[in-house]
Amino acid sequence: MAKVTFFSGQQLPLEMHKVRIIQKLNLLPIEQRRQAMAGAGYNTFLLQNADVFLDMLTDSGVNAMSDQQQAAMMIADDAYAGSATYTRLYDKLVELFGMTYFLPTHQGRAAEHILGKSLVKPGTYVPMNYHFTTSKAHVTEMGGEVLELITEAGLAVTSDELFKGNFDVAALRALIEDKGADAISYVRIEAGTNLIGGQPLSLANFRETTALCREYGILTVLDASLLADNLHFIKNREEQCRDMSIKQITAEIADLFDIIYFSARKLGFGRGGGICIRDEAIYKQMRALIPMYEGFLTYGGMSVREMEAITVGLDETMDEDMINQGPLFIEHMVNELDSRGIPVITPAGGLGAHVDAMRFLPHVPQQQYPAGALASALYIASGVRCMERGTLSEQRDPDGTEPMANMELVRLALPRRVFTLSQVNYAIDRISWLHQNRDLIGGLRFVEEPEILRFFYGRLEPIGDWVDQLVDAFRRDLGDSL
Ligand SMILES: *Cc1c(COP(=O)(O)O)cnc(C)c1O
């Protein structure tokens, strides 16, 4: 991807790849979209992919592979033990991260499971810049407590801070001095902080945070699942790193850590995961768990074909033109929406664009799930599937009261290398139309509310007849066909 100045004066992202395999998409007429949304209980997780035009639900396991990755999959060495495929993946990881040991896992959360079981001591703390759902679950499962030490800017919806994922180093120092280094199992740093909008840390902050840990002999762990986006932002936003290659930045970051783990459903354009380890004793301790939970040491639950694809995908991650496609499209989307007065998280991060449903639909109370309602409305108006990240995604307290989320967000994920700019522009256009007609959008209520993970399976219905009004307005403005 490149950012090119057009003769018109516009600066737009331009694809530095061509499409060689296509998948046909369906854009159902609005009446059928309305029916599909009703059939899915106004929950985008329950839509059939065949009814979805642009799937912006997630960036996990749905990134596009390159011709080189597909070619590599053909030479995968299908051996249970000692496969040459493993050696190629291992060598690539040593080349990029410089750690002696590697354990493969079937995905990112499986690496977190192994990490939790080996490293988290009950009653200790695991400070992090911010939690990810599965990272937190595996720490608490082992009796540890997650502490989020994100800088104040990280939680502001709009900000000028370019590195909203930065660790609050002063808060970490205060914590260590208060509780003692022994009370901390390890410090986890999440690159491209997922749940606050794919926001990056600066190389300077990586350095400062890990130096403090070294000073106290505390183990440092990098969650590199969203590292690719973070690398792009360091190169483009951090003055001192402008002349460094992506590979140099990667090596500098990796040098700071004791352990690096990742979900290859995001990093490396494949599906899988793994843990890179510097210390032999820690490696041996974790190694014992791999055959028990994942698979033999040379595949860890992954298919060898995926492992070959990841090896090539990691190499492509070192190419700025390959990893900037997501961030540049997201920046385009965020800037376009922002310029039309649509409330979005700024500055743009990796992973996707995040619309602030609380400000988009100020007339819909949080009890009526504004982000869920907006996600449903967007599908009906466009066939675009996105994800609610707000109160619907929260869980009720044991006494049945419903906690309100800090933010009501609609996340439009942009899987890497998948969409074209005209598709992104279509999504922007339909969100703009919804914004013009936002007064028509009402709330939702549950008709079937599961006790756990209700956002995955729950079914809802619109309160009142707002969906009919929205469909009528759409027909008036944009016709019937699409
Ligand atoms: C997705 C993700 C994980 C979990 O990885 P899976 O492969 O989905 O299990 C962990 N950390 C971060 C930051 C992620 O984005």
The ligand as an ORCA input file, in Angstrom:
! r2SCAN-3c Opt
* xyz 0 1
  C      -6.882    -12.158     19.151
  C      -5.966    -11.825     20.235
  C      -5.572    -12.794     21.175
  C      -6.126    -14.198     21.151
  O      -5.762    -14.872     19.994
  P      -6.678    -16.027     19.357
  O      -5.858    -16.563     18.234
  O      -7.966    -15.403     18.929
  O      -6.900    -17.044     20.417
  C      -4.697    -12.400     22.161
  N      -4.232    -11.144     22.236
  C      -4.596    -10.196     21.360
  C      -4.039     -8.823     21.486
  C      -5.471    -10.492     20.335
  O      -5.840     -9.518     19.476
*
